[in-house]
Amino acid sequence: PQVNFFLTDFDDAENLAHWLGDTPLFIAFAPWHQPEVQNRIEVRRRVTLLILTLRAHQLEHGTYPTTLTELQGRYFDELPTDPYSGKTFGYVRSTGQQILNYTMTMPQQPNPTLAGHWIVYSFGPDKIDQDGSVDWGFDWNKAADWLFPVPDVERGER
């Protein structure tokens, strides 16, 4: 009965957010209601779609495309856009930069990329295209591009 009462009192995100505020309890209980978390989830969803499509292109043509626009027409009518910038995601070859592994609320240990591998990147919350670079002096929640390596399937990466 208490659970039912609780859920009926807070049947929408606004009431729940008003009651809990921006507290760790709210983040733990309903992180998907925060716009920033929704953007992160959507970035991951769209990048996953792009990476799967890049892999389909690689299987069909033997290599990854040199630009994302090569995916238009055959795979997409319009390329997926970065939720932060509203522009097409970035796509560059890695120079060996390190990638932060983001959880729902904060980044974890950085991992290096292999130079020459492809990276899809989001402009991130600052909405600035930094050509797939990461500045380690940044405020991770506000700045820097968010990098997603495209696996080199030929080398057994996933």
N, C-alpha and C positions, 0 to 999 in steps of 0.2 A: 503493500500500500504506500509506503513512503516513496519508493522508487517511482511508482505511477504518479503520485502527487508532484514529485520533483520534475519529472519529464513533462507533465502537462503544464506546469508553471513556466517552463522554459522551452516551449516548443519551437521557438525560432532563435536564430543566432543573435539577433539584436537584444532580446531579453536576457539571454545567457551571457552575452558580452557585457551588458550593463551590470548584471549582478556580480560577475566574476572579475570584470575589468581586465586589464592586461597583466594577469597574474600567472605564475607557473602552473597553477591548477587549471586555468582556462586553456593555456597552451597544451597541457597534457590531456585535458578532457576533450577539447574540440579545436585542435590546431588548424584544421581545414577551413575554419571560418575566418581566419585572418587573411586579408587580401594578399599579403606578402607570401604566405604559405601557398595560397592558391596559385600565385604566379610561378612559384618554384615547381609545383606539381605540374602545371601546364607546360613549363619549359621542358621538364623531363619527358613528358608525354610526346611533345612535338619533336624533340631531339631523337627520341627512340624511333619514331616514325621515319625521320630523316636517315638515321643510321641503317635501319632495315632496308630502306630504299637504296641507299648507297651500296649496300651489300648486293641487292638485286642487280644493280647496274654493274657491279664488279663481276658477278657470275655471268651476266649476259655479254659483257664486253672485254673481260679479262683484266680490267684495271678500274680503279675508282675514277670518277670524273674529276676534271681539274677545277670545275666551278659547279656550284649548286644549280645554276641555270640549265645545265645539261640534263637535269632531271625533269624540267618542264616539258609538257607535251606528252612524253612517253609515260611518266609516272604521276605527275601532278598537273592540274590545270593552272594552279597558282601555288608557288612554294609556301610552306608553312612560315608564319612570321613569328618573330620573337615577341612574347607578351610584354616585355619591358619596353622595347623600342618601337614596336609596330613595323619594323623592317625585317627583311630576310635575315636569317641567322648567318653568322660569319662562318667561313670554311677556309682553313689555311693548313699548310704543312707545319708540323711541330718543329721547333728549334730546340727541343729538349726541356721546355718550360715545365714547371711543376704544377700539378692540378690538385685543388682542394676537393676532397670528397665531402659533399654537403649532406647533412642529415636534414631533418625537418626544421631545425632551429639554429644549427651552427655547423661550421666546417670541422672536419676531422684532420688527421695527419695528411700532409701533402704527399703525392706520388709523382715521380718524374715521368714524362712522356718520352718516347723514343724519337729522336730527331728524324725527320722525314715522314713520319706517320701523319695521317690526316686528322684534323681536329674540327669538330663543329663547336661553335661557341655562341653563347647568348651575351648580349651587351650588359646584362645584369641590371640591378636597381638604379645605377647612376645613368643608364641609358646612353653611355658613351662607348663608341666602338674603339677599342684599344688594340685592334688587329690580333686578338687572341693572346694578348700578353697579360701577365699577372704581376702586380706591384705588391710585394710582400709588406709594404708599409701601409697598405690600405685598411680601411674599416670594412671587414669582410661582408658586413650586412648592407653596405651602401655602395661600394665601389668595385671595380675590376670586372673583367670579362669572366664568365663562367664557362670553363672548358670541358668538353666531352670528347675523349679520344675515340676515333673510329677504329675498331679492332682490326688488326692485320690477321685475317682468317688464315692466310697461307702459312703464317708462323704459329698457328694454333692458339691465338689470343681469343678471348671472349669478351 
